[in-house]
Amino acid sequence: MSWMAWTWQTALFFSALGGALMLMTIAELVRPTSFVRGFLPMPTTRGDRFFICLLSAAFIHLIWLGLIGQSVPIASAVSVAWAFVVMRWG
């Protein structure tokens, strides 16, 4: 993999993403999800809300970098807070 410019931050990100997907799989096997209706405009499952959180985090970071350009940890904190809201009440 010498052709890729992997850093420890990149490895940490993809490891965390893989770990989250494994936890979601285990949660689905232990306690299967059903469709729920929250503030999102359609009924969603736990996996749907997780996917929405991942997409939202990407867009939050892109918008943050486009408008502010600095302090990515603040964008990450906003993304985590939004993910909590979506997973809990979405």
C-alpha positions, -999 to +999 in steps of 0.1 A: +000+000+000+030+023-005+011+041-033-014+055-008-007+083+015-021+068+047-016+088+079-025+077+114-055+101+113-068+084+082-063+049+097-081+061+129-110+074+108-115+042+088-110+020+119-137+040+138-160+038+108-154+000+105-160-004+143-192+016+141-205-006+113-196-037+133-215-023+163-245-016+142-244-052+128-242-066+163-270-043+175-291-055+146-285-092+154-291-088+191-321-065+188-336-062+153-348-028+144-382-017+131-394+013+112-400+043+134-413+078+125-396+108+141-389+142+128-374+129+095-399+130+067-400+092+063-400+061+085-365+050+091-346+021+107-315+024+129-293+018+098-310+044+078-305+070+106-268+060+108-264+065+071-281+099+073-257+108+101-227+099+081-239+119+051-248+148+073-213+148+089-197+149+055-218+179+045-214+197+078-176+194+074-177+205+038-199+235+046-178+244+076-145+243+056-161+263+028-175+290+050-151+291+080-120+272+068-106+267+103-112+247+134-124+213+121-129+199+156-158+223+161-174+209+129-168+174+144-185+184+176-215+198+156-216+166+136-216+144+168-244+165+183-264+163+151-258+125+150-271+122+186-303+141+177-309+121+145-302+087+162-324+095+192-353+115+177-350+111+139 
